[in-house]
Amino acid sequence: MPLVRLDGRSVIEVAGPDAEHLLQNIVTTDLAALPKGAAKPGALLTPQGKILFDFLVWRTGPESFALECRADVADDFARRLTMYKLRAKAEITKREQGVAAVSWRDDSVTSGSDSTGSGTASASSSIDSTGAEPVRDTRFPEVLDVRRRWGDFSSDGGQADEWTRLRIRHGVAESGADYELGDAFPHDVLLDQNGGVGLRKGCFVGQEVVSRMQHRGTARRRILIAEADADLPTTGTPVLVDGRPVGALGTVLGHEGLALVRIDKVKDALDAGQAITAGDVALRLSIPPGMGFSFPQAASGGDA
């Protein structure tokens, strides 16, 4: 059971009698459907529906929530939440101590290396030593039992590549590595597929755009899994069809990676037998497992 320390993460705490009402009205996640012990993805959007901040959110008490986000944007995220607070009875603070770590049950999904060997520690022993209460990361299949925790992890208990490979193989995108904040819709990065958007919960910032995209089926960009017979080029390398860009690579690890691409253009290329490349490497693109969308039957044309 690998245990990997995640650097560059922070937690924003929102607590008080109005904490749930405040968050429910502004973020994409449906907090009414969020059980204790589960962490769901979510986003705070612009009014135009683009992702300003992405995060994982879980309950820490009857009137309190934790939102884990990138450390480099945590202060801005806290300030933005405070802008929406107005007279709500809720306190918004950034946690100053502790580091994040993640573990999961089925290391056969990751690399073929023995995760109990050198450089990898037992997740259960670290939990006992820190007293941290883990929460299940619901972006992954329940059978993997992916758990996130915060505590005094003074050193990395495992190989970061194992976590990266797990994210790639399940199509779990994160800002910075896979897309830029302010440049993607929730559908682009699969938040509509992994519980990050409460499509039935009512209004939130950017909700009209997200609902229209859902009901009209106009999501054209999607995160796909990219594979090749050679090492992939670096993150940000354009994905090309016949020399024309259809997207870009995100997270890469050896022969595997994620790509944010126009799926209508990819479908056209597949139908026409055209090569899909990044740099000088030929790509195979596939939909992550468990997703509820497919390649379009016919390209809709246009740019969105």
C-alpha positions in Angstrom: 0.0 0.0 0.0 2.0 3.0 -1.2 2.1 6.2 0.8 3.2 9.3 -1.2 3.7 12.8 0.2 2.1 15.5 -1.9 4.1 18.8 -1.8 2.6 22.1 -2.8 -0.9 21.6 -1.3 -2.8 23.7 1.3 -6.1 23.5 3.1 -8.7 26.3 3.4 -11.1 25.7 6.3 -14.7 27.1 6.2 -16.6 26.8 9.5 -19.7 28.2 11.1 -23.5 27.9 11.0 -23.7 29.2 7.4 -20.6 27.4 6.1 -22.5 24.8 4.0 -25.1 27.3 2.7 -22.3 29.7 1.7 -20.3 27.1 -0.2 -23.3 25.4 -1.7 -24.3 28.6 -3.4 -20.9 29.3 -5.0 -19.0 26.1 -5.8 -19.8 23.3 -8.2 -19.8 20.5 -5.7 -23.1 19.4 -4.2 -22.3 19.5 -0.5 -25.7 18.1 0.4 -24.6 14.8 -1.1 -21.2 14.8 0.5 -20.9 12.2 3.3 -18.4 12.5 6.1 -15.2 10.7 5.3 -15.4 11.4 1.5 -13.5 14.0 -0.5 -15.1 15.2 -3.7 -13.5 17.4 -6.4 -15.0 20.8 -7.1 -14.3 24.2 -8.5 -15.1 27.9 -8.1 -15.9 29.3 -11.5 -16.1 32.6 -13.2 -19.5 33.8 -14.2 -18.6 32.6 -17.7 -18.1 29.1 -16.4 -14.3 28.8 -16.5 -12.4 27.3 -13.6 -10.9 29.9 -11.3 -9.8 27.4 -8.5 -10.0 23.6 -8.3 -10.0 21.7 -5.1 -11.0 18.6 -3.1 -13.6 19.2 -0.3 -14.7 17.1 2.7 -16.6 17.6 5.9 -14.6 18.0 9.1 -17.7 18.5 11.3 -21.4 19.3 11.3 -20.7 22.9 10.4 -17.2 22.8 8.9 -15.5 21.9 5.7 -11.9 21.6 4.4 -11.0 22.5 0.9 -7.6 21.2 -0.3 -6.0 23.2 -3.2 -2.7 24.2 -4.7 -0.5 26.0 -2.2 0.5 28.7 -4.7 -3.1 29.9 -5.1 -4.4 29.2 -1.6 -4.3 32.8 -0.4 -6.1 34.0 -3.6 -8.7 31.3 -3.1 -9.3 32.3 0.5 -9.7 35.9 -0.5 -12.1 35.0 -3.3 -14.2 32.9 -0.9 -14.2 35.8 1.6 -15.6 38.1 -1.1 -18.7 35.9 -1.3 -19.1 35.7 2.5 -20.9 39.0 3.0 -23.0 38.5 6.2 -22.7 34.8 6.4 -21.8 33.3 9.7 -18.7 31.5 8.6 -15.0 31.8 9.2 -12.6 31.2 6.3 -9.0 30.5 7.3 -6.0 28.9 5.7 -4.5 26.0 7.7 -0.9 26.8 8.4 0.5 23.4 9.4 0.6 19.9 8.1 1.4 18.3 4.8 -0.7 16.1 2.5 -0.1 12.5 1.7 -2.1 9.9 -0.3 -2.3 6.1 -0.2 -4.2 3.5 -2.1 -4.9 -0.2 -1.9 -4.3 -1.7 -5.3 -0.7 -0.9 -6.3 -1.0 -3.3 -9.3 -2.7 -0.4 -11.1 0.5 1.6 -10.8 3.9 0.4 -11.8 5.1 -3.2 -11.7 7.6 -2.4 -9.0 7.3 -3.8 -5.5 5.7 -0.9 -3.5 6.9 -2.5 -0.3 10.5 -2.2 -1.3 13.0 0.6 -0.8 11.6 4.1 -0.6 8.0 3.0 0.2 6.5 3.0 3.6 3.4 1.3 5.0 0.4 3.7 4.8 -1.2 2.2 7.9 1.9 2.8 10.1 2.0 6.4 9.0 -1.6 6.9 9.9 -1.0 5.5 13.3 2.1 7.6 13.9 0.4 10.9 12.9 -3.1 10.3 14.1 -4.4 11.9 10.8 -7.9 11.0 9.8 -8.0 10.0 6.2 -10.7 10.8 3.7 -11.5 8.8 0.5 -10.7 10.5 -2.8 -13.9 9.8 -4.7 -12.3 10.6 -8.1 -11.0 7.1 -8.1 -12.8 3.7 -8.1 -13.9 2.7 -4.6 -12.0 -0.6 -4.9 -8.7 1.3 -4.9 -9.5 3.0 -1.5 -7.5 6.1 -2.4 -7.1 8.0 0.9 -5.8 11.5 1.5 -4.6 12.6 4.9 -2.9 15.6 6.5 -0.3 15.3 9.3 3.4 15.4 10.2 4.9 13.6 7.2 8.5 14.7 7.5 9.7 12.7 4.5 8.2 11.1 1.4 7.1 7.6 2.1 6.9 6.5 -1.5 7.6 7.3 -5.1 5.8 10.2 -6.6 5.8 8.5 -10.0 3.4 5.9 -8.6 0.8 8.5 -7.8 1.3 10.3 -11.1 0.7 7.0 -13.0 -2.4 6.3 -11.0 -3.8 9.7 -11.9 -3.0 9.2 -15.6 -4.6 5.7 -15.8 -7.8 7.0 -14.3 -7.9 10.4 -16.1 -7.7 12.5 -13.0 -6.6 15.9 -14.1 -5.3 18.7 -11.9 -4.7 22.4 -12.6 -1.1 23.4 -13.3 -0.1 20.1 -14.7 -3.1 19.4 -17.0 -4.8 22.7 -17.6 -4.4 26.4 -16.6 -6.8 28.1 -14.2 -9.1 30.4 -16.1 -8.8 28.4 -19.3 -11.0 25.3 -18.9 -14.6 24.5 -18.3 -15.6 21.8 -15.7 -16.6 19.4 -18.5 -13.2 19.8 -20.1 -11.4 18.2 -17.1 -14.2 15.6 -16.4 -15.7 17.3 -13.3 -19.1 16.4 -14.7 -18.0 12.7 -14.7 -16.3 12.3 -11.3 -18.8 14.1 -9.0 -17.2 17.5 -9.1 -20.4 19.2 -10.5 -23.8 19.0 -8.8 -26.0 19.4 -11.9 -29.2 19.1 -9.9 -28.4 21.2 -6.8 -29.4 24.6 -8.2 -27.5 27.8 -8.7 -23.8 28.3 -8.2 -21.4 30.7 -9.8 -21.2 29.9 -13.6 -24.0 27.4 -13.3 -25.9 28.6 -16.4 -23.0 28.0 -18.7 -22.3 24.6 -17.2 -25.9 23.5 -17.4 -26.2 24.7 -21.0 -23.1 22.7 -21.9 -24.5 19.6 -20.2 -28.0 19.7 -21.7 -26.9 20.6 -25.2 -24.0 18.2 -25.2 -21.5 20.8 -26.4 -18.5 19.7 -24.4 -15.9 19.3 -27.2 -12.6 19.4 -25.2 -12.0 16.5 -22.9 -9.1 14.9 -20.9 -8.0 11.7 -22.6 -5.3 9.2 -21.8 -2.3 9.4 -24.2 0.0 6.4 -24.8 2.9 5.9 -27.1 5.7 3.5 -28.0 8.3 6.1 -27.0 8.7 8.6 -24.2 6.2 11.4 -24.5 7.4 15.0 -24.9 7.0 17.5 -22.1 3.8 18.9 -20.6 2.3 21.6 -22.9 3.5 20.1 -26.1 0.8 20.6 -28.8 -1.2 17.5 -29.9 -1.4 17.7 -33.7 -3.5 16.1 -36.4 -2.1 16.7 -39.9 0.1 19.5 -38.5 -2.9 21.3 -36.9 -3.2 21.6 -33.1 -6.2 19.9 -31.5 -5.0 20.2 -27.9 -2.0 19.8 -25.7 -0.3 17.2 -23.4 -0.7 17.6 -19.7 0.8 15.3 -17.1 3.4 13.0 -18.7 5.3 10.0 -17.3 7.4 7.9 -19.7 5.1 6.4 -22.4 1.9 7.5 -20.7 0.2 10.9 -20.1 -3.0 12.9 -20.1 -4.0 15.3 -22.9 -6.7 18.0 -23.1 -8.0 17.7 -26.7 -10.9 18.4 -29.0 -12.6 15.0 -29.1 -14.5 15.9 -32.3 -11.2 16.5 -34.1 -9.7 13.4 -32.6 -12.6 11.4 -33.9 -12.2 12.8 -37.4 -8.5 11.8 -37.3 -9.4 8.3 -36.2 -12.0 7.9 -38.9 -9.7 9.2 -41.6 -6.7 7.1 -40.3 -4.6 10.2 -39.7 -1.7 10.2 -37.3 -2.1 12.0 -34.0 1.3 13.2 -32.7 3.0 15.3 -30.1 6.4 16.4 -31.1 7.6 13.6 -33.3 5.8 10.9 -31.2 2.7 9.1 -32.5 -0.1 9.0 -29.9 -2.9 6.6 -29.1 -5.7 8.5 -27.3 -8.4 6.8 -25.3 -11.3 7.8 -23.0 -10.5 7.1 -19.3 -12.2 4.1 -17.7 -15.7 4.5 -16.3 -16.5 7.7 -18.1 -20.1 8.4 -19.4 -19.1 10.0 -22.7 -17.9 8.7 -26.0 -16.3 10.1 -29.2 -18.9 12.0 -31.2 -20.5 10.2 -34.1 -19.9 13.2 -36.3 -17.8 16.2 -35.9 -19.9 19.3 -35.0 -17.3 21.8 -36.4 -16.6 25.2 -35.2 -14.4 26.3 -32.3 -15.6 26.4 -28.6 
